[in-house]
Amino acid sequence: MIQTLYSEGTFIVSIRYYGYKINLYLISNFYIEVFYNHKLDKIERIELLKRNNKRIKFYADQISLPANLLE
């Protein structure tokens, strides 16, 4: 999965959220979050960014997101 993101996805922005650095990627019209834990030096999870996710406001402060994500 991560290889596909790196080779076919587009990096959008990164935010800090609690103990994570979260990188946001766009691939095939889907926004994907990659959660990197600095303390453990590893990627802990990869998730699809959903419309009702509270982290959207952190991204929206830095970039312009499609209206359907912000509804």
Rosetta constraint file for C-alpha pairs under 8 A:
AtomPair CA 1 CA 5 HARMONIC 6.45 0.50
AtomPair CA 2 CA 6 HARMONIC 6.22 0.50
AtomPair CA 3 CA 7 HARMONIC 6.05 0.50
AtomPair CA 4 CA 8 HARMONIC 5.52 0.50
AtomPair CA 4 CA 9 HARMONIC 6.86 0.50
AtomPair CA 5 CA 9 HARMONIC 4.45 0.50
AtomPair CA 5 CA 10 HARMONIC 7.41 0.50
AtomPair CA 5 CA 25 HARMONIC 7.12 0.50
AtomPair CA 5 CA 27 HARMONIC 7.00 0.50
AtomPair CA 6 CA 10 HARMONIC 7.56 0.50
AtomPair CA 8 CA 27 HARMONIC 6.74 0.50
AtomPair CA 9 CA 25 HARMONIC 6.05 0.50
AtomPair CA 9 CA 26 HARMONIC 5.49 0.50
AtomPair CA 9 CA 27 HARMONIC 4.52 0.50
AtomPair CA 9 CA 28 HARMONIC 7.79 0.50
AtomPair CA 10 CA 25 HARMONIC 5.33 0.50
AtomPair CA 10 CA 26 HARMONIC 5.11 0.50
AtomPair CA 10 CA 27 HARMONIC 6.45 0.50
AtomPair CA 11 CA 23 HARMONIC 7.32 0.50
AtomPair CA 11 CA 24 HARMONIC 6.16 0.50
AtomPair CA 11 CA 25 HARMONIC 4.45 0.50
AtomPair CA 11 CA 26 HARMONIC 6.53 0.50
AtomPair CA 12 CA 23 HARMONIC 7.54 0.50
AtomPair CA 12 CA 24 HARMONIC 5.46 0.50
AtomPair CA 12 CA 25 HARMONIC 5.31 0.50
AtomPair CA 12 CA 26 HARMONIC 6.78 0.50
AtomPair CA 13 CA 23 HARMONIC 6.00 0.50
AtomPair CA 13 CA 24 HARMONIC 5.41 0.50
AtomPair CA 13 CA 25 HARMONIC 7.44 0.50
AtomPair CA 13 CA 59 HARMONIC 7.46 0.50
AtomPair CA 13 CA 62 HARMONIC 7.85 0.50
AtomPair CA 13 CA 63 HARMONIC 7.70 0.50
AtomPair CA 14 CA 21 HARMONIC 6.74 0.50
AtomPair CA 14 CA 22 HARMONIC 5.46 0.50
AtomPair CA 14 CA 23 HARMONIC 4.31 0.50
AtomPair CA 14 CA 24 HARMONIC 5.94 0.50
AtomPair CA 15 CA 21 HARMONIC 5.79 0.50
AtomPair CA 15 CA 22 HARMONIC 5.32 0.50
AtomPair CA 15 CA 23 HARMONIC 6.64 0.50
AtomPair CA 15 CA 58 HARMONIC 7.27 0.50
AtomPair CA 15 CA 59 HARMONIC 7.30 0.50
AtomPair CA 16 CA 20 HARMONIC 5.77 0.50
AtomPair CA 16 CA 21 HARMONIC 4.60 0.50
AtomPair CA 16 CA 22 HARMONIC 6.15 0.50
AtomPair CA 17 CA 21 HARMONIC 6.30 0.50
AtomPair CA 17 CA 22 HARMONIC 6.95 0.50
AtomPair CA 19 CA 37 HARMONIC 6.36 0.50
AtomPair CA 19 CA 38 HARMONIC 7.31 0.50
AtomPair CA 19 CA 39 HARMONIC 7.97 0.50
AtomPair CA 20 CA 35 HARMONIC 5.99 0.50
AtomPair CA 20 CA 36 HARMONIC 5.42 0.50
AtomPair CA 20 CA 37 HARMONIC 4.95 0.50
AtomPair CA 20 CA 38 HARMONIC 6.72 0.50
AtomPair CA 21 CA 35 HARMONIC 6.08 0.50
AtomPair CA 21 CA 36 HARMONIC 5.21 0.50
AtomPair CA 21 CA 37 HARMONIC 6.64 0.50
AtomPair CA 21 CA 38 HARMONIC 7.42 0.50
AtomPair CA 22 CA 33 HARMONIC 6.19 0.50
AtomPair CA 22 CA 34 HARMONIC 5.41 0.50
AtomPair CA 22 CA 35 HARMONIC 4.68 0.50
AtomPair CA 22 CA 36 HARMONIC 6.11 0.50
AtomPair CA 23 CA 33 HARMONIC 5.68 0.50
AtomPair CA 23 CA 34 HARMONIC 5.15 0.50
AtomPair CA 23 CA 35 HARMONIC 6.79 0.50
AtomPair CA 23 CA 36 HARMONIC 7.91 0.50
AtomPair CA 24 CA 31 HARMONIC 6.64 0.50
AtomPair CA 24 CA 32 HARMONIC 5.69 0.50
AtomPair CA 24 CA 33 HARMONIC 4.72 0.50
AtomPair CA 24 CA 34 HARMONIC 6.51 0.50
AtomPair CA 25 CA 31 HARMONIC 5.61 0.50
AtomPair CA 25 CA 32 HARMONIC 5.13 0.50
AtomPair CA 25 CA 33 HARMONIC 6.45 0.50
AtomPair CA 25 CA 34 HARMONIC 7.96 0.50
AtomPair CA 26 CA 30 HARMONIC 5.58 0.50
AtomPair CA 26 CA 31 HARMONIC 4.62 0.50
AtomPair CA 26 CA 32 HARMONIC 6.23 0.50
AtomPair CA 27 CA 31 HARMONIC 6.53 0.50
AtomPair CA 27 CA 32 HARMONIC 7.44 0.50
AtomPair CA 30 CA 48 HARMONIC 7.18 0.50
AtomPair CA 30 CA 49 HARMONIC 7.70 0.50
AtomPair CA 31 CA 48 HARMONIC 6.05 0.50
AtomPair CA 31 CA 49 HARMONIC 5.43 0.50
AtomPair CA 32 CA 46 HARMONIC 6.97 0.50
AtomPair CA 32 CA 47 HARMONIC 5.67 0.50
AtomPair CA 32 CA 48 HARMONIC 4.57 0.50
AtomPair CA 32 CA 49 HARMONIC 5.52 0.50
AtomPair CA 33 CA 46 HARMONIC 5.64 0.50
AtomPair CA 33 CA 47 HARMONIC 5.20 0.50
AtomPair CA 33 CA 48 HARMONIC 6.18 0.50
AtomPair CA 33 CA 49 HARMONIC 6.21 0.50
AtomPair CA 34 CA 43 HARMONIC 6.97 0.50
AtomPair CA 34 CA 44 HARMONIC 7.92 0.50
AtomPair CA 34 CA 45 HARMONIC 6.16 0.50
AtomPair CA 34 CA 46 HARMONIC 4.59 0.50
AtomPair CA 34 CA 47 HARMONIC 6.66 0.50
AtomPair CA 35 CA 43 HARMONIC 5.65 0.50
AtomPair CA 35 CA 44 HARMONIC 5.69 0.50
AtomPair CA 35 CA 45 HARMONIC 5.36 0.50
AtomPair CA 35 CA 46 HARMONIC 6.21 0.50
AtomPair CA 36 CA 41 HARMONIC 7.24 0.50
AtomPair CA 36 CA 42 HARMONIC 5.74 0.50
AtomPair CA 36 CA 43 HARMONIC 4.30 0.50
AtomPair CA 36 CA 44 HARMONIC 5.95 0.50
AtomPair CA 36 CA 45 HARMONIC 7.60 0.50
AtomPair CA 37 CA 41 HARMONIC 5.65 0.50
AtomPair CA 37 CA 42 HARMONIC 5.56 0.50
AtomPair CA 37 CA 43 HARMONIC 6.14 0.50
AtomPair CA 37 CA 44 HARMONIC 6.51 0.50
AtomPair CA 38 CA 42 HARMONIC 6.93 0.50
AtomPair CA 49 CA 53 HARMONIC 6.89 0.50
AtomPair CA 50 CA 69 HARMONIC 7.53 0.50
AtomPair CA 51 CA 56 HARMONIC 7.63 0.50
AtomPair CA 51 CA 68 HARMONIC 7.55 0.50
AtomPair CA 51 CA 69 HARMONIC 4.79 0.50
AtomPair CA 51 CA 70 HARMONIC 6.59 0.50
AtomPair CA 51 CA 71 HARMONIC 7.27 0.50
AtomPair CA 52 CA 56 HARMONIC 7.99 0.50
AtomPair CA 52 CA 69 HARMONIC 7.95 0.50
AtomPair CA 55 CA 59 HARMONIC 6.82 0.50
AtomPair CA 56 CA 60 HARMONIC 6.02 0.50
AtomPair CA 56 CA 69 HARMONIC 7.85 0.50
AtomPair CA 56 CA 70 HARMONIC 7.33 0.50
AtomPair CA 57 CA 61 HARMONIC 6.16 0.50
AtomPair CA 58 CA 62 HARMONIC 7.06 0.50
AtomPair CA 59 CA 63 HARMONIC 6.06 0.50
AtomPair CA 59 CA 65 HARMONIC 7.80 0.50
AtomPair CA 60 CA 64 HARMONIC 5.88 0.50
AtomPair CA 60 CA 65 HARMONIC 6.10 0.50
AtomPair CA 65 CA 69 HARMONIC 6.82 0.50
AtomPair CA 65 CA 70 HARMONIC 7.30 0.50
AtomPair CA 66 CA 70 HARMONIC 6.99 0.50
AtomPair CA 67 CA 71 HARMONIC 6.36 0.50
